[in-house]
């Protein structure tokens, strides 16, 4: 069970939060459905995820989760012809944006089939549901493959002419995009983009012009790995292919000896294609996936595909709410000990949302943490006694020397008491009072410790030590801009922060103590030997590891007054 105490708004401000991990939580039943779902509901929800994708984004740049034989969500023809478990609206609400619609031309209208099997829905049903969804979520666009399926019966016109009749229907016409090129989102928000897979004219993007993998025959369960090899190969081509080309990749496959649910989900000790795919995506092997048509996709697999679209955002952009669900669901994919889980989460984050200062924790059983962050914060469900945490900070910069910090923390932990969470709160408070010019995160782990039970990001400068049954990890980050004076060389020892002139360091308790300087942000400083900026002086706008290297001779323990000038804006 976890409890968070927020000290201020999370929106772009520093936030301190207490995160407790004192009671092991039984893993959710969702763990089994991370890549495969045969239920009528699903534990993910992204009805308007395209709202945060820039208007200028090409459809070809997106990673789109799609469903193969989208409307085959009931077993009218048995397990060989059922490919989905969710009705269309539930698929769309979950984040699916690419639809595979197979139309039989009968009596000058379209019924929806999977091969010879009528799925008890018609093209009107598909269009009405899609339009209702778009009206509720006008930021979205749907990509719909329209394919001629099975035999014609009792028709007086061509398949294309019947499609044109649907397109010209006033109820549908405003929503059916008529372009033939690969559009930007600005062009097609609130509309359906047709992938035209039928003869008799061009009514959308031609199916034959796509870069396609649809080798659907999987002769037996022992050929599933071979099918995955083809999917993986096409993912590689998509990654390195032309940014203007629309890539389509079918994860689906079937035969009399390997039905769709088995190819997707596996069985008899054999992994399914969906299982291979989610591991590949979460491991950071893919940056652009194109359109992926899948059978029985689980929440984690849908989210692993959607996660790639965060790469389209600026690294300074606040990550939208969809990322919280995506983090929680994809965390089920990582396994192993804490260090392996840490690597797995870290690889996923740096691939999905690069260019940010990510901090990652993987913790098992009894622990407590007080975390300061300046951006998004995410915590997974508990699984196999592990909890995964990720958060963002403005930077990973710390100005407190590692040796000085370790000595300080070592002196503090001797007087700590209580459980892991209580110790984390107390130690965080002391660090923040002693070094208020930067942020601190503190994790306390009760025995047993070691990398098999916890792992964390060690950025900048931190301290890691044990005392009794407790192990402490302290991390400093997000140091404020300013000029820092250090007692010893190489930015070690006692320190003070200045952001304005000081005529005498006597009152600061730092007279004749300077040996090194850290400058963060647009500052320049002049250091003088005597009070009131007199005597010998030197100036610098860069950090200095040893002031004796500055012009004018020996400077160790000689500075008494300081001029600080701000030279610009951060």
Secondary structure as GFF3:
##gff-version 3
##sequence-region A 1 570
A	DSSP	beta_strand	4	6	.	.	.	ID=ss1
A	DSSP	beta_strand	15	21	.	.	.	ID=ss2
A	DSSP	three_ten_helix	29	33	.	.	.	ID=ss3
A	DSSP	three_ten_helix	49	52	.	.	.	ID=ss4
A	DSSP	three_ten_helix	59	61	.	.	.	ID=ss5
A	DSSP	beta_strand	63	67	.	.	.	ID=ss6
A	DSSP	alpha_helix	88	94	.	.	.	ID=ss7
A	DSSP	beta_strand	98	106	.	.	.	ID=ss8
A	DSSP	beta_strand	109	114	.	.	.	ID=ss9
A	DSSP	beta_strand	117	122	.	.	.	ID=ss10
A	DSSP	alpha_helix	123	136	.	.	.	ID=ss11
A	DSSP	beta_strand	142	148	.	.	.	ID=ss12
A	DSSP	alpha_helix	159	168	.	.	.	ID=ss13
A	DSSP	alpha_helix	170	173	.	.	.	ID=ss14
A	DSSP	alpha_helix	185	188	.	.	.	ID=ss15
A	DSSP	beta_strand	192	197	.	.	.	ID=ss16
A	DSSP	beta_strand	205	206	.	.	.	ID=ss17
A	DSSP	three_ten_helix	207	209	.	.	.	ID=ss18
A	DSSP	beta_strand	211	213	.	.	.	ID=ss19
A	DSSP	three_ten_helix	221	223	.	.	.	ID=ss20
A	DSSP	alpha_helix	224	240	.	.	.	ID=ss21
A	DSSP	beta_strand	247	250	.	.	.	ID=ss22
A	DSSP	alpha_helix	260	265	.	.	.	ID=ss23
A	DSSP	alpha_helix	273	282	.	.	.	ID=ss24
A	DSSP	beta_strand	290	294	.	.	.	ID=ss25
A	DSSP	alpha_helix	299	307	.	.	.	ID=ss26
A	DSSP	three_ten_helix	308	312	.	.	.	ID=ss27
A	DSSP	alpha_helix	322	330	.	.	.	ID=ss28
A	DSSP	three_ten_helix	331	333	.	.	.	ID=ss29
A	DSSP	alpha_helix	338	352	.	.	.	ID=ss30
A	DSSP	beta_strand	358	364	.	.	.	ID=ss31
A	DSSP	beta_strand	367	373	.	.	.	ID=ss32
A	DSSP	beta_strand	377	379	.	.	.	ID=ss33
A	DSSP	beta_strand	386	392	.	.	.	ID=ss34
A	DSSP	alpha_helix	402	413	.	.	.	ID=ss35
A	DSSP	alpha_helix	420	434	.	.	.	ID=ss36
A	DSSP	beta_strand	439	446	.	.	.	ID=ss37
A	DSSP	beta_strand	454	456	.	.	.	ID=ss38
A	DSSP	beta_strand	461	467	.	.	.	ID=ss39
A	DSSP	beta_strand	470	477	.	.	.	ID=ss40
A	DSSP	beta_strand	482	488	.	.	.	ID=ss41
A	DSSP	three_ten_helix	489	491	.	.	.	ID=ss42
A	DSSP	beta_strand	492	498	.	.	.	ID=ss43
A	DSSP	three_ten_helix	506	508	.	.	.	ID=ss44
A	DSSP	beta_strand	516	520	.	.	.	ID=ss45
A	DSSP	beta_strand	523	530	.	.	.	ID=ss46
A	DSSP	three_ten_helix	531	533	.	.	.	ID=ss47
A	DSSP	beta_strand	534	540	.	.	.	ID=ss48
A	DSSP	three_ten_helix	547	549	.	.	.	ID=ss49
A	DSSP	beta_strand	561	566	.	.	.	ID=ss50
###
